[in-house]
């Protein structure tokens, strides 16, 4: 039996890992271990590790690795501390392989700690283009990894272009799609009477938006100004909205500062009807399914919204280069451009074609892992395309 250690550093990667963790846990030839670290442990992110526990998973190691600060130095220091703490945890667990997802800076630490200790790395969602420092980190993680599960055919091709062994690359789709398609959802009317949604202070029978805007680490000093532009456009549109606080990256304090200034300026007239640090994924999906549109620069707009045919106003360059479906409209940080996109958003309600798989990624990943001889792929070499 192979012991697979899943490493999760933030709420957004857990949404992709959750169905894979279930598939590994249910597989007769695999043993699941779990390390939780990074933003999961922060109060500013709603202590999202609690959701993992509520979902029934046992956390083998929980590590505090995020260094407080507002600039890029805190990010690099957190990566260093993550490398130290994860190395110690992996020595204790002794997995046959580690499994990680995405491009966040915490995950670079996980890839390094594993590969330097001769532990094969399984990487989900490699090969994607997203602009900013995230893309650089994602490709770095790919080169540190040994088994690859990209979410699209184009991403699989890019991994091959990076010199990875084609026999270790499997385009299975996005595991988040598995979870989304497996759930049952309620109507707006049911949300209005459900205790699970009482805290949001929104009449769900009326149109509402969801705001998720993160800082761009390569231009984090503009975060406050950019957030204020988004909020002012929404205020002028009159679209009542639920706001999810940003990732704890450089520039996050600027976004929070803009939110506070906006609250002081508009008070009870504000279109922001509720602000949350973290939302359990199943609750978030119901909110997403029934909203008018998603506004900001979250990867949720790229990957999850199209499943429900929800229009997305994607602002700025944070998702530059990502494969897109027809429900998305891209706009710059310009108030009138954002406002015009909100006013015309219903034109994006044509049903898009899914490019992220058919909902079977997790079981495919578990089965492929169970059959992989990691001794044969631990020593890497460059493969010419």
N, C-alpha and C positions, 0 to 999 in steps of 0.2 A: 504493500500500500504506500502511495506517495503522500507525503505531508506538504501541503501547499499553504504558504503563509500569505494571506491577503493583507496589503498595507494601504490604509486609507488616511489621508491627511486633511480632508475637508468635505463639507456637505455635498458639493457638486460631484466629487468623484464617487462618493458612496451611492449616489443615485444610479451610477453606471455599474457599480460593483455588486449591488444588492442581489440581483437575480443570478449573477455568477456565483456568489457565495452560497446561495440556496442550491444551485446545481452541483457545486463541489461537495457540499455537506451531504447531499442525497446520493452521491455517486459511491458505489460499493468499493471502488479502488482508490478513493481519495480521502484524505483526512484534512479538514479545514482548521487552520490557525489564523488568528487575527491580531494585527498590531494597529492601534489607533493613535494618532499623534497630531501635531500641528494645530490647525485652526479648530479642530474638533473639541479641544479642551478649553477654548477661550469663551469668556462670558460675552464678549462683543459679538460672537457668532452663535450665541444661544446655547452653548454647551451641547453641540449637535451629537456628541458621542452618546447622549442619553437616548436618542432615537434608535441608534444601533442596538442598544440593550433592550429597548422596548420592542424591537422587532424580533427578539429572541436569540440574538447572537451572543456568544461568550467572547469577551475581549481578553486575550491572553496577555497583552502588554499595552498599557496606555502611557504615552510619553508626552511630557511638556517640553516643547522645543521652539516655540515662537518667541523671538526677542522683540520687545516693545520698541516702537519707533515710527517715524513718519516717512523716512527716506529709504533709498535702496540699500543702505548699509544694514538696516535691520533685517531685510530679506536675505542678504548674503550671510549674515551672522546666524539667522535661523536655519539656513541650509547647513552651516557648519555644525551647529548643535544637533540638528537632526541626524547628520552623519554619525556623530559620536554615539548618540543614544540608540539609534537603530542598529548600529554595529553590535552593541552590547546585547540588545534584545534578540537579535538573530543568532548570536552564539548560544543563548539560552534555549531558543526554540528548535534550532537545528533543522530547518525545513529542507525538503528536496528542491524546492523552487519558491520564489516569491512572485506575487501577481500584483501589478499596479496598473493604473489607467491615467491617460491624459498628459498634461503638459505643465502642471503647476510646479513652482520652485521646490515645494516640499518633496515632490516625487523624484526630483533629481537626486536628493539625498538617499532615498530608498533604493534607487537604481545603483548608485555608487556603492552604498554599504553592502548590497547583495553581490554585485559583480566582483568587487575587490576581494570578497570573502569566498569566491568560487561558488556562489549560489546562483544557479540559472535564474534569469529574469524573464517573466512573461508580461508582455506589454499590450494593453488594449488601447485602441484609438491612435496608433502611430500613423505617420504619413500625412497628417492633415496640415493644411496651411491656415494660419490664423493671424499672421502679422504680429508685430511687437516682439517682446522678448519671449513670449509664450512659444512661438514657432521655433526659435532657436533651442529652447529647452526641450521641446517635444522631440526634435531630431537628435538631440544629444542623448535623450533617454533611449531612443531607438537604437543608437549605436552601442549602448550599454546593455541592450536586451538580447535574448536568445530565441524567444518564441514570440511571434507577432500576430495579433488579431486586429487588423484594421477594420474600419466600419464600412468602407466603400471600395470599389474596384480601383478608382483613381488613387486612393490612399495606398492601396497595396502596391500599385505600380511605383509610387514614389519611394516606398521602402526598398523595393528592388533597386531603384536608382541610387540609393544610399549604400549599395554594396552588400545587402543582407542576402543570406542564402534563401533562394526561392522556395526551398522545401520546408522552411520554417515560417512561411507567411500564409495566413489563412483569412480570406475575406469572409467573415461570418455575419456581418452586420453589427449594429449597436445594441449592447445588452439592455440599455435603458428602454429600448423599444419593446423588448420582451416583457418587462415589468408593466409598461403602460398598457399593452394589449391584453395582459392577463387580468387587469382590474375591472371591477364594476363601478359605474359612476352614477351620481345622483343628479337630479335636475336643479335648476335655479330655485324653484319653489321649495324643494326638499332642503336645500342649503339654508333657506331663510328660516326654517323651523328646526334645524339640527343644532344641538348643543356644540357640536364640533366646530361650527362656523360662527357662533354667537360673538366671539371676541372681535370680529373684523369690522363691526359697525358699518356694514354696507347693506343696502337693499339690493339683493342679487337679482331681483326682477328688473332692475334698472341697468343700463349700460355701465360697465366699470372697466378700468384698465389695470394692468399690473406693471409696476415700474421696477426694473432691475438694472441698475447702471453701476458698473465697476470702474475703478481707475485703470488707465492705460499706463503700465509701468515705465514705458519709454517717454511718456509725456505727463507724468503724474502731477506736475505743478499746475496743470490746467484743469485738474479734476473739479475744484470748487466752481470755477467759472462754467465749465461744461454742464455740471449738474444743475446749476441755476438756470441755464438756458433751457434745459429740458423741462424743468418744473414750471418755469414761466410760460412756456408754450402750452403745457397741459392746463395750467390755470386759465389761460385765455380760451382754451377749447371747452372748458367746463366739464371735462370728463373726470368724474370721481374715480379715485384710484387707491390701490393697495400698494405700498412700497416695501420692498425687501432690501434690507441694508446690504452694503457692498462687501466683497471679499476683504480680508485684512491685509491688503497689499499697500505699497507706497502710493499715497494719494487718497486712501480711504478716509483719513481725517478731514481732508478738504471736502469730500462728498458729504460727510456727516455735518460739517460746518455749514454747507449750503442748505441742507435740509433744515437745520435749526434756524437759520436766517429766514428761510421761506416760511416756517411756522410762525415766527415772530411777526412777519410782514402781513400774513393773511389770517392768522388766528382761526376762528370758526369758519371763515369763508374758504379755507384751504381745500383744494381738491384731494389732498392726501387724507383719506379717512382712517387709515390704519398703517402703522409701521411695525415691521416684525424683523427679528434677527435671524430666525430660522423657522421653517415650516416643514413638518413631516411630509414626505414625498407624496403620499396618497392624498393628503389634504391639498397640497399645492396643485396636483394634477386636476382635481375637481375645480379648483379656482381657475386654473388655466383653461380647462375645457369650456367653462361658462363665461369667460371674460369677452369683452369686445375686441381687445388687442393687447399685445405685450409691447412695452416701450423700453428702450435702453440699449444695452450692448451685451446681453447675456447669451451664452451658448445655448441656453434653453430655447431661445428664439430660433436658433438655427436647427436644433436637433429634435425638440419635443413638440413645439407648437404646431408643426405641419400635420402631425398625426390627428389633431383635433380640428384641422382646417382653421386655425386661429391666425389672423393677420398679425404681422410683426413689423414694428418700426425700428429698424436697426440703425443706431446712431453712431457715427464716427468710424474709426479704423480698427477697433479691437477685434472684429471678426473678419477683417480683410482677407480675401482669398479662400474663405470657407465655401464648400459646395453649398448651393442654395436651392431652395424650392420656391415655387411661384407665389407663396403667401408672404414673402419678405419684400419690404421696400427699404432701400438704403438711403439715408440722408446724412448731411453733414451737421456739425454743431452750429446750427443757424436757426434762430427762433421761428422765422416764417416758414422755413423748409419743414421743420418738425410739425408746426401747426397745420400746414397744408396736407402733410401726410396723414395726420389724425383725421382731418375733415374728409379725406378721400379714401379712408382705410377700407371701406366696404368693397372697393373694387378689387381687393386682394383675397376675396373669399372663394375664388375658384379652387376646386379641390386639387391640391398638388400631388404629384407622384412621389411616393416614398423612395428615398435613395439609401436608407439606413437599415435594410434587412427586413425579414419577414416575421420576426419575433421568436426565432429559434437559436439566437446567437449563444445564449448561456449554456444550453445543453451541448451544443457543438463544441464550445470551448472546453467544457469539462471532459468530454469524450476524447478530444484531441490531446489534452494534457495527460490523460490516463494512459494513452498509447505512445507518448513521446519518450524516447530514450535520451534523457538529458546528458548522459555521459558523452553522447556523440555530437552534441551541439554546444557544449560548454566552452570549447576552444574555438574561437571565431577566426574567420579569415574573410577577406574582401572578395565578393563575387562580382565579376564584371557582367554588366547587362548584355 
